[in-house]
Amino acid sequence: MNQLVLSFGEIDRSSLAFVGGKGANLGELSKAGFPVPGGFCITTHAYKQFIATSPEMDTMFDELNQLDTNDLEHLRAVGERIRTHLEQIEMPVELKKEIIHAWKAVGEQHAYAIRSSATAEDLPTASFAGQQDTYLNIKGEENVIEHIQRCWASLFTDRAISYRAKNNFNHREVHLSVVVQRMVHPELSGIMFTADPITGNRNVISIDGSFGLGEALVSGLVSADLYKVKNEQIIERNISEKKLAIYSLPEGGTVKKDLSRTQQIKQALTDEQILKLAKLGKKIERHYDAPQDIEFCIENKKIYIVQSRPITSLFPLPHKPKDFRVLISLGHVQVMTDAMKPLGISAFQTILSKDILKSAGGRLFFDATDFLHSKIGKKIVIQALNNMEESMSRAVSEFVKREDFLKSSKEKKSIVPILKTFVPIAKQVVQNLTKNDPSMAKSPVEKLIKNYSLKAKQELTSLTGTQRLEAVQYYLENIGKEMLKIFSNPATFMVSSQLLKKRLTRVMGSDKEIHNLTKSLPGNVMSEMGLQLGDLADIVRKYPEVEKYLENAKDETFYSGLVHLTGGQEFTSAFQQFIEKYGMRCPGEIDITRPRWRERPTLIVTNILGDVRNLKEDEYRQNFLSGLKEVEESKERIFAQTGHHGKQYKKMKRLIDVYRYMGGLREHHKHFLTIILDLCKQAIMAEAEEMRKKHIIQHIEDVYYFSLEELIQISKGTFNQDISGVVEERKDQFKWHQTLKQPRVMTSEGEIITGSRKKGNYPPGALVGSPVSAGVVEGIARVILSPEKAQLREGEILVAPHTDPGWTPLFQSAQALVTEVGGLMTHGSVVAREYGIPAVVGLDDATTIIKDGQRIRVNGDDGYVEILNNEGE
């Protein structure tokens, strides 16, 4: 489309490339019959024509795209130079004629609002609102032309340049349309969100309203009234003190006016206007099929809509159910809150079913509604969450007492069939606590894992095509049942932990000895992995050539590059044995699409080299032996109180044995899952290679962007969509999902549920989380977002979003642990106790608030962190 000017009647949502987000939305609203003041848009083609008149702009764009946005002085200078230049260029004569013609068609007697509308503005995944300038109450031909040109120049304000750079938009490819709209002279104006922007509740409409033009509200000059509407009823009125308003002047321009005391405290919108606006807002939302951020004004009691854009800050919802549901983040339970690709989500939903696991925003949520409506189910969920993430437990505990949740109980379903599944586990837990020899538990667990894994491997490697993918589906569907057969061990560990704490408190006066009893647990799969990593570090330490090679090793030539090095064969042999045992593991391993250590061996090399530099030879094993010694010393202190004979001694001794042996088995079910996930991944990738050879997909990793069911359809030839188009669309969606922060608990209405702040006497400014491993230390914070290339020096404090077994190698060097996600029984917490380092988890935004290199104090006794200096490295 090469038209320079388009009226609102010629524009709809498909016009984004020509008139930008704001213009497209106004045209769409106008065409749909919503009350929009008349106007027109100067198109992006006109902008490009205008820019083309300047021979200097090409060089200026190059300078912008190479700009360091942290150099604010340079950024300001470049922006000012471009703006001044554009305001001085003469507008092409033909373009000026078309603008004047459109202006006269709407009415030259009117005043106008002139606003920018960028092609990268008001998109579903990024809002550029407020990045360019707006001009109000502009009158007369020359003024209109001048302010259109100033609008074009405002594409290069400091904030606009910085925002585009931050969001990876090429400055040359963002084009500007200008909206010229008849000015409304309102008595009242405001902003309406058709979903609550704070809580995310899609059923709550939030309206900010004040006197005069909306600019006073948008620019933060006044505090508007806040009204909330739900189910066509006003549920909240928050009347603010509105000291001033902005009004338009008859001769053009605007003026600020102080309001009388009566007006300052008066409710700006009447109840009737509030409900009428809410109804109109929902109508606009239905038209766009998405929650909207709407600007409105009221002139002579008539409502006008002057803008509507999608609310981009809301966390997406699963497909909306018919009834009210409560959704708990699986990512926080599994300590992996990163976005997952479609295949990763599909694999987990195959294991636990889509009825239980809901997908939204590239994450998975456990639908706990039916459990929470049951007395016993509620108790189980809240207690389990307390072990996994204390803040989630608080949030759910408070939420289930709310009136809206209690009202929804009429829709509850029986959970008896589900609970029956856990009856055998409960019986086994009792047997483990009272009768079974805990030292004999490991052998049958390892036998089950070995037999099932071998069967899966044989079948998945012998089949091809659709049959192989259907076998993957079978093994994923059945791994849950197999894991339940050994789940009584970690369940016993959790129960024995609570019982042991109570008994220690009764006997010793506190439960602090449990931290020593957690060290060097027998048979723990992660401890054994850590010991083998230490052995690898010891080999590297002997051979400088190997160490130097590993510093720059590449995955593609990893093994071949070691062949001719002194010590290369010894290291290769030991490393391959390690990969044979643990190569299926990696950070974020619950996501089948994550690269495993066997696929990318360099992912674990950084940890080996870190151990070489930070630890002494054989220090891993010496630490493990020291841990065993501390366990025996702890037992002696306890038995000194119980006596070494008698009933109390026997009960305490058995409980300690059960706790330690079952603690050693706490990771086996997760290890089992990663083995099967990896076998399934190998089968899927073998089929992906065949699809690539047949040119069905371009790259083997394209399969990550399909569900398992879709891959079976592709294999059968029954997938009816454009495969490359689906891949590109889902790649873009995944990028967006990566920018989202997963809520811990939310409802099917989109409301994010947060519990009240944990109570306690904390130092001023302390960051409060949950204490999961005792001790108080000070040290340098090392903020690590991903462990693959992490550098952690001995004695530094590991600050991470979360940890799972893929992070275990870092724990040997850490002096303490701080994570945003986690609870008493999650991976990092148990490992921290096992290694005897203080830990505080569940600390919101820890990796943002704590800066890399800051000195901090971690209080693992009371669960808080203090920042001791404000400067990081």
C-alpha positions, 0 to 999 in steps of 0.5 A: 500500500503506497497511500500517504494518508488514510481515513479511519474508515479505510483502516482496520487491524490488518493495517498495522504495517501502514498505520502502526498499532495505535492507528490500526486499533482506532480504525478497527474500533471505528469500523466496528461501531465503537464511539471513536472521534473522527480522524486520519493517519499519515502512513508509514509510506509517508514517513519513509518518503519523508525520511528519504528526503534526507541523505544523512539519515542512512549514516545516522541509522548505522550510528543508532544500531551500533550505539551502546545504550549504557552510554547515556550521554552519547545516546542523548547527543545522537537522539537530539541531533536526529530530532533537530535534523528531522524537524528542519527538513522541508516536507514534500509538497504532495504529502503536505497537500494530502494531509491538508485535504484529509484535515479539511474532510474531518473539519478544519474548525476542530482542534486535533490530538496528534499522536505517533503510531509506530509499527512496533507499538501496541503489539500483543507481546510488546507495548511501545506506548508512551515512547513517542510524543503526543500533542493536544489541542492543535489548531490550524493548518500550519500547526497541524503540519508542524506537529506531524513533523515533530511527531516523526522526530519523536521516534528518536527520543532518548526513551524510544531509542533505548526501548527499541534497543532493549527489545532488539528492534532494528531502528531502521525497521521501525516506521512511524505513522501519525494519528491525527484525531479530532480533539474531544474536550472532556469534563472527565477522562481516564484509563480502563483495564478490562483485566486487573493489571495488578492481580491479573484477574480477567473478571475484574475491570479496573478504571482510573478516572479524573477531571479534564484531559487524560494527559494529567493522569497518564503523565502522573500529575494527578492521582486518579480515582480507582474503581473496580467492577466485577460481574457488573457490580462495583466492588471497590471505590478508591477516591483520591485527592485530585488537586489539578486537571488539564483542560484545552484552551479555545485558541489551542493548547492546554492549561493546568488548573487547580481544582476546588477543595470540593472537586478534589475529594469528589468522586469523578465518575458516577456509578452509572458512568462506571458501570456503562464504561465497564460494559463497553470495555468488555464489549471491546475486549470481546471484539479483540478477544484479548484484555484491553488497556483503553483510554476514554473521555466523557464530553457532554455525558457521551463516552468516547474511546480514544485508544485501545491496546492489548494488556501485554503484562498479563501472564497467559491463561490455560484454555478457560475452564467452565468452572473456577480452578486453582492452579499451582506452578509445577515449575516452582515445585520442580525448581525449574521456572524457565519457559518450556518448548511445546515438546517439553510441555507435551512430554510432562502432560503425557506423564501426568495427563492434561486433566491434572497439568494445565499449560500456560505461558510455556509453563505447567500448572497443577490443577489442585482445585478438587484436592483443595475442596476436600478436607484431607486433600487440602491438608495434603496439598498445603503440607506438601507445598510447605516442604517444597515452597513455603510461600506457596503454602502460605498463599494457598492456605490464605486463599482457600479461606476466601469467600469466592473459593468457598462459593465454588465448592459446589462444583467440587469433584471427588478425589477418592479415586486419586487418593486410593492410588496413594494408599499403598504408598502410605502403607509402605511409608508406615512399614518403612518407619516401623518394620523394614530394614532401611539399609535394604531399601536401595537394592530393589529400587535400583533393580526396578530402575535398571529393568524398566530402563533396559526394556525401554531402551531395547524397544525404543531402539528396535522400532522406527517411524510412527511405531517408535513415537507411539512407544515413546508415548507409551513409556511416558504414560507409564513412567508415572506408575513405575515411579509410584512404586518407589515413591514411598522412599522419598515420602518416608524421608519427608515424614521421618524428617518431621518426626525426627525434628519433633523428637530432637526438639523434645530430647535436645531442646531444638532440632538443629542436630538434623542438619548434621544428620543430613550430611553424607547420606548413604547411597545418594545418587547426587552425592555419588555423582559429586564424588565422581566429578571430584575424581575427574578434577583430580585427573585433570589436575595431574595433566596440564595439557588436558586442563588447557584443552578443556578450557576451550573444548568444543562439543563437536570435537570433544573426544577426538581432541583428547586422543593425543594429549598426555593424560587424554586417554585416562581422562576420556575413559573416566569421563565416558564412564561418568557420562554413561552413568549421568549423561542424561542429566542437565540443568532444567532436566524435566524439560525433554528439549534441554541439552543433556551432558551426553549431547554437550559434554562441555556443559559439565566441563566448567564445573570440573575446571572450577573444582580443579581451581577451588578444591584440593586433591581428593577434597571431595572424598575427604569432605564426604568422610568428614560429613560421616564423622560429623554424623557420628558425633551428632549421634553421640550427642543425641544418645548422650541425652537418650541413653545408649539403651532402652526404648527411647534410644531404640526409637531415636536410633531407628528414626535416624537410620530411616531418615538417613537411608531414605534420604539417600534414596530421595533422588532416585525417582527423579533420576529414574525419570531423567533416564526415561526422558533421555531414552525417549528423547533419543528416540524422538531425535532419531525420528527427527533426523529421518524427517529432516532427511525427507525434508519434512522439517529443516532442522532436527530441533524443529521437533521441539516446537510440536507436541508428541501427538503432533509428531505422531500425526506428522509421522503418519502424514495426517498433520494438516498445517504448514510445518515450517509456518508452525515452527516459526510462529512457535519460536516467536511465542517461545521467545515471548514466554521466556520474558514472562515471570511464572506466578506461583499460584493463580486462578482460572480467572487469571488472578495471581495469588500471593501470601502475606509476608512471612512474620518475624523480627528481621533487620531493616532492609532484610530480604526474607525467604525460608530458612532451609539449612542452618548457619550464618555466613558472610561472603561475596555473592555470585549471581548465576542464572545458568550453571553451564558456564558458571564460574564460582570461586571457593567461598563465594555465595551462590545466588540463583533463580533455582537449582536442580540436580544439574546445578549440584557440581557448583555446591562443592565451592559454595559457602552458602546458597540463596534461591528465588524458588525452593522449600525445605525438601527441594533439591538445593535445600537438601544438598545444602544441608548435606554439604553443611552450608547455610541456605535461604530459599523462596526469596523473590527476585533475589537474582535481581535485587542482589548484585554480582560481587556484593558482600551479603550475609546469609542467615540460614537460621532465621531465613533472611539475607542482608546486603552489606554493601551496595556495590557489586563487581 
